[in-house]
Amino acid sequence: MKRLGWLVAIAVAASAPALAQDVQQGIALYNQGKFAEAEPVLRAAAGTEASAYLAATLVRVGRYAEAEAQANAALAADPVHPVAVAALGEALVLQEKLDDAVARLSAALAAKPDLAYAYYWRGQAYQRNKQIARMVEDYQNFLKLRPDAPEAPAIKVLLSGLS
C-alpha cells in the first residue's frame, strides 16, 4: 500500500510541470486573442492562475455568468488576483449587476488599492448608474495606474468632455 502511495506522489510530481505548462500555454493563447483555443487548455489546467484566465477568456466570448463563477473560484484562493478581479468586474457590469460590481470591486480595492482594472470596471458601473462624480474619480485613478492602457484614450476623451 505504501508503494502505491509513493507511485501516486511521483506521478503527481511528474505532472506538475505539465500542468504549469498548460497554464502558460492557455495564458499565451489568451494574450494572442485565441480565446476559443485558450478555453479548453485553461479548463484542463489547475490552480488560481488558470481559473483567473479562464474567467477572462469566458468574458471575451460573452459567457458572463460562467466567467463570474470562474472569477469567484480564483478569488476564493487569492482575493486580489488582478486578472480575476478584472474578469469579475467586467462580467458583473456586462450582466448589469452594477451594485454587486461596485461592492465586490470596492472590497478588492480596499485590500489592494493598485488594481487598475478594478477602478476601470467600478467606473463603468458608476457610469451606467449615472454616478458621474464617482465615475470620474475611478477613471482618474485608472489613468494614474495605467496611463498607457488600451482604454486610456477613450477615458481621456470622456473625461475631457465633462470639463
C-alpha positions in Angstrom: 0.0 0.0 0.0 2.9 2.4 0.8 4.4 1.6 -2.5 1.2 2.7 -4.3 1.2 6.0 -2.3 4.8 6.7 -3.5 3.8 5.9 -7.1 0.9 8.3 -6.9 3.2 11.0 -5.4 5.8 10.5 -8.1 3.1 10.7 -10.8 1.6 13.9 -9.3 5.1 15.4 -9.0 5.9 14.5 -12.6 2.7 16.0 -13.9 3.2 19.3 -12.1 5.4 20.8 -14.8 3.0 19.8 -17.4 0.1 21.5 -15.6 2.2 24.6 -15.2 3.0 24.4 -18.9 -0.7 24.1 -19.7 -1.5 27.3 -17.7 1.3 29.1 -19.5 0.0 27.9 -22.9 -3.5 28.9 -22.0 -2.3 32.4 -21.0 -0.3 32.7 -24.2 -3.4 31.8 -26.3 -5.5 34.3 -24.3 -2.9 37.1 -24.8 -2.9 36.3 -28.6 -6.7 36.7 -28.6 -7.2 33.0 -29.4 -10.0 32.6 -26.8 -11.7 29.5 -28.3 -8.3 27.7 -28.2 -7.4 29.0 -24.7 -10.6 27.9 -23.1 -10.1 24.1 -23.2 -6.4 24.4 -22.3 -7.3 26.6 -19.2 -10.1 24.3 -18.2 -7.8 21.3 -18.2 -5.2 23.2 -16.0 -5.5 23.6 -12.3 -4.9 26.5 -10.0 -5.8 30.1 -9.3 -4.0 31.4 -12.4 -5.8 29.0 -14.7 -9.2 29.9 -13.1 -8.5 33.6 -13.4 -7.5 33.4 -17.1 -10.4 31.1 -17.8 -12.7 33.7 -16.3 -11.2 36.4 -18.5 -11.5 34.1 -21.5 -15.1 33.4 -20.9 -15.8 37.2 -20.6 -14.2 37.6 -24.1 -16.5 35.0 -25.6 -19.6 36.5 -23.9 -20.3 33.8 -21.3 -20.6 36.2 -18.4 -22.3 34.1 -15.8 -19.8 31.3 -16.3 -17.0 33.9 -16.2 -18.3 35.2 -12.9 -18.2 31.7 -11.4 -14.6 31.1 -12.5 -13.5 34.5 -11.3 -15.1 33.8 -7.9 -13.3 30.4 -7.8 -9.9 32.2 -8.4 -10.8 35.0 -5.9 -11.6 32.4 -3.2 -7.9 31.4 -3.4 -6.5 34.9 -4.0 -8.9 37.7 -3.2 -6.9 40.3 -5.0 -5.7 38.4 -8.1 -5.7 41.2 -10.7 -6.9 39.1 -13.7 -9.7 37.6 -11.6 -10.8 40.9 -10.2 -10.9 42.5 -13.7 -12.8 39.5 -15.1 -15.3 39.6 -12.2 -15.8 43.3 -12.6 -16.3 43.0 -16.3 -18.7 40.0 -16.0 -20.8 41.7 -13.4 -21.0 45.0 -15.2 -21.9 43.3 -18.5 -24.6 41.4 -16.7 -25.9 44.7 -15.3 -25.2 43.5 -11.7 -23.9 47.0 -11.0 -24.4 47.2 -7.3 -22.7 43.8 -6.9 -19.9 45.0 -9.1 -19.4 48.2 -7.1 -19.4 46.2 -3.8 -17.0 43.5 -5.0 -14.6 45.8 -6.7 -14.7 48.2 -3.7 -13.7 45.3 -1.4 -10.8 44.3 -3.7 -9.6 47.9 -3.8 -9.8 48.2 0.0 -7.4 45.3 0.2 -5.2 46.3 -2.7 -5.6 49.9 -4.0 -3.4 49.5 -7.0 -5.8 47.2 -9.0 -6.2 49.5 -12.1 -8.9 47.5 -13.7 -10.9 47.4 -10.5 -11.1 51.2 -10.9 -11.9 50.9 -14.5 -14.8 48.4 -14.1 -16.2 50.2 -11.0 -16.0 53.4 -13.0 -18.0 51.6 -15.7 -20.6 50.5 -13.1 -20.8 54.1 -11.8 -21.2 55.4 -15.3 -24.1 53.1 -16.0 -25.7 54.1 -12.7 -25.1 57.8 -13.7 -23.0 58.4 -10.6 -20.7 60.8 -12.6 -18.6 62.2 -9.7 -17.6 58.6 -8.6 -17.1 57.6 -12.2 -14.7 60.5 -12.8 -12.7 59.6 -9.6 -12.4 56.0 -10.6 -11.4 56.8 -14.2 -8.8 59.2 -12.9 -7.3 56.5 -10.6 -7.3 54.1 -13.5 -5.4 56.6 -15.7 -2.8 57.2 -12.9 -2.2 53.4 -12.6 -2.4 52.5 -16.3 -1.8 55.7 -18.4 -0.9 53.6 -21.5 -3.8 51.1 -21.2 -5.7 50.5 -24.4 -8.8 52.0 -22.8 -6.9 55.2 -21.7 -7.5 57.3 -24.9 -11.3 56.8 -24.7 -11.4 57.5 -21.0 -9.4 60.7 -21.5 -11.8 61.9 -24.2 -14.8 61.1 -21.9 -13.2 63.0 -19.0 -12.2 66.0 -21.1 -15.8 66.2 -22.4 -17.0 66.6 -18.8 -14.7 69.6 -18.1 
